[in-house]
Amino acid sequence: MSEGNVKLRSFVLANSDMTVEGATAFQKQMAHKDMPTAEMCQGDTLSLYELMRKNGAAKHRSSVDEHVAKPGTPSWGACL
């Protein structure tokens, strides 16, 4: 996932007006770094984790590669 995060971050910074500070804050928010583990391991967050685990690393990498290959403004509606 780290490689995918680096690719997505680079893409966002190159194709939007988001600053490095904004990207860092956004990544922290999306990673739920301040959320207690008991809260993180339920609901939508748990479902997303289980889906990513089921699909595997190769599918995650190919999905990221597919999204960053498209030039233009990042689309926030696409869950990776």
GROMACS elastic network, one bead per residue, 0.5 to 0.9 nm:
[ bonds ]
;  ai    aj funct       b0    kb
    1     4     6  0.50649   500
    1     5     6  0.61319   500
    1     6     6  0.86851   500
    1    57     6  0.75138   500
    1    60     6  0.77333   500
    1    61     6  0.77492   500
    2     5     6  0.50276   500
    2     6     6  0.62784   500
    2     7     6  0.87001   500
    3     6     6  0.52014   500
    3     7     6  0.63204   500
    3     8     6  0.87022   500
    3    61     6  0.81421   500
    4     7     6  0.50820   500
    4     8     6  0.60886   500
    4     9     6  0.84592   500
    4    60     6  0.78570   500
    4    61     6  0.62924   500
    4    64     6  0.60678   500
    4    65     6  0.80100   500
    5     8     6  0.51466   500
    5     9     6  0.59756   500
    5    10     6  0.85037   500
    5    27     6  0.85714   500
    5    64     6  0.86249   500
    6     9     6  0.51461   500
    6    10     6  0.61184   500
    6    11     6  0.85473   500
    7    10     6  0.52202   500
    7    11     6  0.61406   500
    7    12     6  0.86516   500
    7    64     6  0.75574   500
    7    65     6  0.79998   500
    7    68     6  0.72939   500
    8    11     6  0.50413   500
    8    12     6  0.61088   500
    8    13     6  0.85706   500
    8    64     6  0.71151   500
    8    65     6  0.88212   500
    8    67     6  0.83950   500
    8    68     6  0.67276   500
    9    12     6  0.51698   500
    9    13     6  0.61386   500
    9    14     6  0.85410   500
    9    20     6  0.88362   500
    9    23     6  0.69282   500
    9    24     6  0.87052   500
    9    27     6  0.85134   500
   10    13     6  0.52119   500
   10    14     6  0.60899   500
   10    15     6  0.85330   500
   11    14     6  0.51727   500
   11    15     6  0.59823   500
   11    16     6  0.83218   500
   11    68     6  0.61105   500
   11    69     6  0.89963   500
   11    71     6  0.88269   500
   11    74     6  0.76832   500
   12    15     6  0.52083   500
   12    16     6  0.56530   500
   12    17     6  0.82862   500
   12    18     6  0.71636   500
   12    23     6  0.79000   500
   12    68     6  0.87686   500
   12    73     6  0.77204   500
   12    74     6  0.61178   500
   13    16     6  0.57612   500
   13    17     6  0.70216   500
   13    18     6  0.59902   500
   13    19     6  0.67533   500
   13    20     6  0.70861   500
   13    23     6  0.75576   500
   14    17     6  0.81593   500
   14    18     6  0.87789   500
   15    18     6  0.85436   500
   15    71     6  0.76603   500
   15    72     6  0.59052   500
   15    73     6  0.53086   500
   15    74     6  0.66806   500
   16    19     6  0.85232   500
   16    72     6  0.82145   500
   16    73     6  0.58266   500
   16    74     6  0.69623   500
   18    21     6  0.80658   500
   18    22     6  0.58045   500
   18    23     6  0.63670   500
   19    23     6  0.61272   500
   19    24     6  0.85269   500
   20    23     6  0.50927   500
   20    24     6  0.61510   500
   20    25     6  0.86583   500
   21    24     6  0.51123   500
   21    25     6  0.62403   500
   21    26     6  0.85804   500
   22    25     6  0.51383   500
   22    26     6  0.60504   500
   22    27     6  0.85636   500
   23    26     6  0.50105   500
   23    27     6  0.60636   500
   23    28     6  0.85264   500
   24    27     6  0.52059   500
   24    28     6  0.62015   500
   24    29     6  0.86307   500
   25    28     6  0.51227   500
   25    29     6  0.61652   500
   25    30     6  0.86479   500
   26    29     6  0.50712   500
   26    30     6  0.61057   500
   26    31     6  0.85036   500
   27    30     6  0.50978   500
   27    31     6  0.59884   500
   27    32     6  0.85720   500
   28    31     6  0.51538   500
   28    32     6  0.63104   500
   28    33     6  0.58444   500
   28    34     6  0.81179   500
   29    32     6  0.52421   500
   29    33     6  0.67763   500
   29    34     6  0.79078   500
   30    33     6  0.79789   500
   31    34     6  0.84820   500
   31    35     6  0.88541   500
   32    35     6  0.52179   500
   32    36     6  0.85159   500
   32    40     6  0.74599   500
   32    45     6  0.88792   500
   33    36     6  0.82177   500
   35    38     6  0.83019   500
   35    39     6  0.65271   500
   35    40     6  0.62543   500
   36    39     6  0.54225   500
   36    40     6  0.62839   500
   36    41     6  0.88249   500
   37    41     6  0.60831   500
   38    41     6  0.55310   500
   38    42     6  0.73967   500
   39    42     6  0.60207   500
   39    43     6  0.83725   500
   39    45     6  0.87070   500
   40    43     6  0.78389   500
   40    44     6  0.86557   500
   40    45     6  0.59073   500
   40    46     6  0.66717   500
   41    44     6  0.88395   500
   41    45     6  0.65954   500
   41    46     6  0.50359   500
   41    47     6  0.87614   500
   41    49     6  0.88287   500
   42    45     6  0.61675   500
   42    47     6  0.74980   500
   43    46     6  0.55313   500
   43    47     6  0.62938   500
   43    48     6  0.87886   500
   44    48     6  0.60784   500
   44    49     6  0.85732   500
   45    48     6  0.52340   500
   45    49     6  0.62931   500
   45    50     6  0.86903   500
   46    49     6  0.50828   500
   46    50     6  0.61157   500
   46    51     6  0.85787   500
   47    50     6  0.51099   500
   47    51     6  0.61299   500
   47    52     6  0.86316   500
   48    51     6  0.51141   500
   48    52     6  0.61957   500
   48    53     6  0.85633   500
   49    52     6  0.51732   500
   49    53     6  0.61041   500
   49    54     6  0.85468   500
   50    53     6  0.50407   500
   50    54     6  0.60369   500
   50    55     6  0.85649   500
   51    54     6  0.50472   500
   51    55     6  0.60811   500
   51    56     6  0.84871   500
   52    55     6  0.51499   500
   52    56     6  0.60137   500
   52    57     6  0.76435   500
   52    59     6  0.85191   500
   52    60     6  0.71124   500
   52    80     6  0.87601   500
   53    56     6  0.52233   500
   53    57     6  0.76292   500
   55    58     6  0.78933   500
   55    59     6  0.59720   500
   55    60     6  0.72133   500
   56    59     6  0.57320   500
   56    60     6  0.65015   500
   56    61     6  0.89156   500
   57    60     6  0.50283   500
   57    61     6  0.61147   500
   57    62     6  0.86222   500
   58    61     6  0.51460   500
   58    62     6  0.62069   500
   58    63     6  0.85871   500
   59    62     6  0.51174   500
   59    63     6  0.60640   500
   59    64     6  0.86230   500
   60    63     6  0.51455   500
   60    64     6  0.62796   500
   60    65     6  0.86383   500
   60    80     6  0.71202   500
   61    64     6  0.52113   500
   61    65     6  0.61298   500
   61    66     6  0.85788   500
   62    66     6  0.60361   500
   62    67     6  0.86455   500
   63    66     6  0.50917   500
   63    67     6  0.63199   500
   63    68     6  0.87848   500
   63    80     6  0.67352   500
   64    67     6  0.51945   500
   64    68     6  0.62211   500
   64    69     6  0.85198   500
   64    80     6  0.67190   500
   65    68     6  0.53460   500
   65    69     6  0.60452   500
   66    69     6  0.53191   500
   66    70     6  0.70692   500
   67    70     6  0.57884   500
   67    71     6  0.87553   500
   67    74     6  0.85298   500
   67    75     6  0.88189   500
   67    78     6  0.86118   500
   67    80     6  0.87035   500
   68    71     6  0.71627   500
   68    74     6  0.84318   500
   70    74     6  0.88769   500
   71    74     6  0.83964   500
   72    75     6  0.88380   500
   75    78     6  0.61255   500
   76    79     6  0.75049   500
